[in-house]
Amino acid sequence: MPAITIYTTSYCPYCIRAKDLLKRKGASYSEINAEDDAVRDTMIARAGGRRTVPQIFIGDTHVGGFDDLAALDKAGKLDAMLAG
């Protein structure tokens, strides 16, 4: 399984949903708190300018936010990405 990184904040309901979806898939992930300005700047640069949380990366692939993650799952593509 490729490494999964998710940038979150403590007050974000979409972050909770993304983490729940990944947990249901049996995927482990590294969570990075993006409330710090320097961390958030790194997230924005890594996510191609996207400023919202969560920002999810599977391996080197930028998935996007929760809606993007859920769309991949609905399309049947998420399991293959998680399998690497």
N, C-alpha and C positions, 0 to 999 in steps of 0.2 A: 504494500500500500504506500503510495507517495505521501510525503509530509504535507500536512494541511495546516495552514496558518489562517487565523481569523482575527482581524482587528475589530475590537468591540469597545463599547462604553458600558458602564454599570446601569445606565438608565434607558437602554435601547431595547424595546420589545422585539424588534426584528433580529437583533443579535441573539436573543433567547431562542427565538424560533429556528434560526440557523443552527445553533448549537444542538437543539433538540433533534432536528432532522439528521444531523451528522451522527448523533448518538444512536438514533434509531437504526441507522445504517451500520452501526458497529465501528464507526470511524473515530479514531483518536485525533486530536488536533492540538496545536499550540495556540493559546489565546494571548493576544497582545492588547493591553489597555491603551486605547488611543485618546485618552483624556489629556495626556501630556502634550503640549504644543509641538515639541521636537518629534515625538513619536507620530503624532498626527501628520506632520509635514512629511515624514518618511513614508507613511501610508499613502498620502496623496500622490507623492512622486511615483511610488511603486504601482499605484492603481491608475496611472495615466490621467491624473487630475480629478478623479472622483473623490468627493469630500465626505460622503455619507458613510455611516457604519451600518451593518458590518461590511467589510471588504474581505473577501474570501479568496485564498490561493490554494490550489491543489497542485502540489509540485511547483513547477515554474509557471503554471497557467493561472491567470487572473480570471476567476469565475465571475466576480462582481459581488452584488449584494444578495440578500435573502431571496428576493423575487427571482433573480437569475439562477440561484441554486435550486429553488423549487421548480423552476421551469425545466432545468436539466433533469431533475428527478421525474417530473411528469412526462417528459419526452423519452424516458428510459435510457438516458445517456449518463446519468450520475454514477450508477454502479460500475460502469466500465472505467470511468475516470478514477474512481476510488480504488479499483483493482490495479490500476497502473498499466 
